[in-house]
């Protein structure tokens, strides 16, 4: 952890030098993280220069999805590791054209535990929770919900089809994190996407 923190601090210095903001996007497998990034690429790329570091255990599927939209994206494979480490992220950042960027979004490995515990030099963490996962996840995984600067409840269009109690979930979130904005979104229908993208733009301006 000590070595990881040293690399995280190096990354913060690099980002400060280049005036780039970095976001650590965390959520379970299938929570909808990549779909949210696809919406960002489609709707923000003309006014916001950003790149994505795509973390996975194996395959380049998600990176290819974003690359097809014209996004600057780099695939980071952990080969079995449950999270991205700060050293790996640092070297990936050095390969990006940082001087031309406003923001870098790191899509971490699908996991609500390990990524929450490892600093990668980000300015903020965002956690994504799908309605298909159940409303109790903030209580089961409090660390990431406590540290999150923003919280996204995704796949909200499915809420009529799953036993997800939105009111209870919001109560659980507020017990753990009373301040972070909570966005209820559907990448499929577009509901709530504008508010989410407005926050991303706000963050990219250094408001973190």
C-alpha positions in Angstrom: 0.0 0.0 0.0 2.9 2.3 0.8 4.4 1.8 -2.7 1.0 2.3 -4.3 0.5 5.6 -2.5 3.9 6.9 -3.7 2.8 6.2 -7.3 -0.6 7.8 -6.6 1.2 11.0 -5.4 3.4 11.0 -8.6 0.2 10.8 -10.6 -1.3 13.8 -8.8 1.8 15.8 -9.5 1.7 14.9 -13.2 -2.0 15.8 -13.4 -1.4 19.1 -11.7 1.4 19.9 -14.0 -0.8 19.3 -17.1 -4.0 20.8 -15.5 -6.0 17.6 -16.1 -8.7 16.2 -13.8 -9.0 12.4 -13.2 -12.1 10.5 -12.2 -12.1 6.9 -10.8 -15.4 5.2 -11.9 -16.2 2.2 -9.8 -19.0 -0.3 -9.9 -19.9 -4.0 -10.1 -19.6 -6.0 -13.4 -22.6 -5.1 -15.5 -23.5 -2.0 -13.5 -23.5 0.1 -16.7 -20.2 2.0 -16.4 -19.2 1.6 -20.0 -22.7 2.6 -21.2 -22.4 5.8 -19.2 -19.1 6.6 -20.8 -20.5 5.9 -24.2 -23.1 8.6 -23.5 -20.3 11.0 -22.4 -18.4 10.4 -25.6 -21.4 11.0 -27.8 -22.6 14.1 -26.1 -19.5 15.8 -24.6 -16.6 15.1 -27.0 -17.1 18.3 -29.0 -16.8 20.6 -26.0 -14.7 18.5 -23.6 -11.4 16.8 -24.4 -11.1 13.6 -22.4 -9.7 10.1 -22.5 -10.6 6.8 -20.9 -8.3 4.3 -19.2 -10.3 1.0 -19.4 -9.5 -1.4 -16.6 -10.5 -5.1 -17.0 -9.2 -8.5 -15.9 -9.3 -9.8 -19.5 -10.5 -8.8 -23.0 -10.6 -5.5 -24.7 -14.3 -5.5 -25.3 -15.2 -2.3 -23.4 -12.2 -0.4 -24.8 -13.3 -1.3 -28.4 -16.8 -0.1 -27.7 -15.5 3.3 -26.8 -12.8 3.4 -29.5 -15.5 2.9 -32.2 -17.0 6.2 -31.0 -13.8 8.0 -31.6 -12.7 8.2 -27.9 -9.1 8.3 -26.9 -8.9 5.1 -24.9 -6.2 2.8 -23.5 -6.9 -0.7 -22.2 -5.4 -1.8 -18.9 -5.5 -5.5 -18.2 -4.8 -6.8 -14.7 -4.5 -10.5 -15.6 -6.5 -11.5 -12.6 -6.1 -8.6 -10.3 -9.3 -7.2 -8.7 -8.3 -3.5 -9.1 -6.0 -1.2 -11.0 -2.8 -0.2 -9.2 -1.4 3.3 -9.2 1.8 2.4 -11.0 -0.1 0.9 -13.9 -2.4 4.0 -14.2 0.6 6.4 -13.9 2.4 4.8 -16.9 -0.8 4.7 -18.9 -1.3 8.4 -18.3 2.2 9.2 -19.5 1.3 7.6 -22.9 -1.8 9.9 -23.3 -1.6 13.4 -24.9 -2.3 15.1 -21.5 -1.6 18.6 -22.8 -4.6 18.3 -25.1 -6.9 16.9 -22.4 -9.3 18.3 -19.8 -10.1 15.1 -18.1 -9.2 11.4 -17.8 -11.9 8.9 -16.7 -10.6 5.6 -15.3 -13.1 2.8 -15.5 -11.8 0.5 -12.8 -12.2 -3.2 -12.7 -15.7 -4.4 -11.9 -15.7 -4.6 -8.1 -17.1 -2.6 -5.2 -14.4 -3.7 -2.7 -10.7 -3.6 -3.9 -10.9 -0.4 -6.1 -12.3 1.5 -3.2 -9.2 0.8 -1.1 -6.5 1.7 -3.6 -5.6 5.3 -4.3 -4.7 5.7 -8.0 -4.1 9.5 -7.8 -7.6 10.4 -8.8 -9.3 13.7 -7.9 -12.6 11.9 -7.2 -14.3 8.6 -7.1 -17.8 7.9 -8.5 -19.7 4.8 -7.7 -22.3 3.2 -10.1 -25.0 1.1 -8.6 -27.5 -0.7 -10.9 -31.1 -1.3 -9.8 -30.6 -4.9 -10.7 -28.1 -5.3 -7.8 -30.5 -4.5 -5.0 -30.9 -1.5 -2.7 -28.8 -2.8 0.2 -25.4 -2.4 -1.6 -24.6 0.9 0.2 -24.8 -0.9 3.5 -22.9 -4.0 2.3 -20.1 -1.9 0.7 -20.0 1.3 2.7 -16.4 2.3 2.0 -16.9 3.1 -1.7 -20.2 4.9 -1.0 -18.6 6.9 1.8 -15.7 8.0 -0.4 -17.7 8.7 -3.6 -17.9 12.3 -4.7 -21.0 11.4 -6.8 -23.3 8.3 -6.9 -25.1 7.0 -10.0 -28.1 4.7 -9.8 -28.1 3.2 -13.2 -30.6 1.2 -15.4 -33.4 3.2 -13.7 -35.6 2.2 -16.7 -35.7 -1.3 -15.3 -37.0 -0.3 -11.8 -40.5 -1.5 -12.6 -39.2 -5.0 -13.4 -37.0 -5.7 -10.4 -37.6 -5.7 -6.7 -35.5 -2.6 -6.1 -36.8 -0.1 -3.4 -35.5 3.3 -4.5 -36.6 5.2 -1.4 -34.8 2.7 0.9 -31.7 2.8 -1.3 -31.5 6.6 -1.0 -32.0 6.4 2.7 -29.1 3.9 3.0 -26.9 6.2 0.8 -27.7 9.2 2.9 -26.8 7.4 6.2 -23.3 6.7 4.8 -22.8 9.8 2.5 -25.1 12.7 3.2 -23.5 15.1 0.7 -22.7 13.4 -2.6 -25.2 14.1 -5.4 -27.1 11.1 -6.5 -28.0 10.7 -10.2 -30.8 8.4 -11.3 -30.0 7.5 -14.9 -30.7 5.2 -17.9 -28.2 5.1 -20.6 -30.8 3.3 -22.7 -33.7 5.7 -22.4 -31.6 8.8 -21.7 -33.3 9.6 -18.5 -31.1 11.6 -16.1 -28.2 11.6 -18.5 -28.1 15.4 -18.9 -27.7 15.9 -15.2 -24.9 13.3 -15.0 -23.1 14.9 -17.9 -23.5 18.4 -16.5 -21.8 17.1 -13.3 -19.0 15.6 -15.4 -18.5 18.9 -17.1 -18.5 20.7 -13.7 -15.9 18.2 -12.4 -13.7 18.7 -15.5 -13.4 22.4 -14.7 -11.6 21.5 -11.5 -14.6 21.7 -9.2 -13.7 18.8 -7.0 
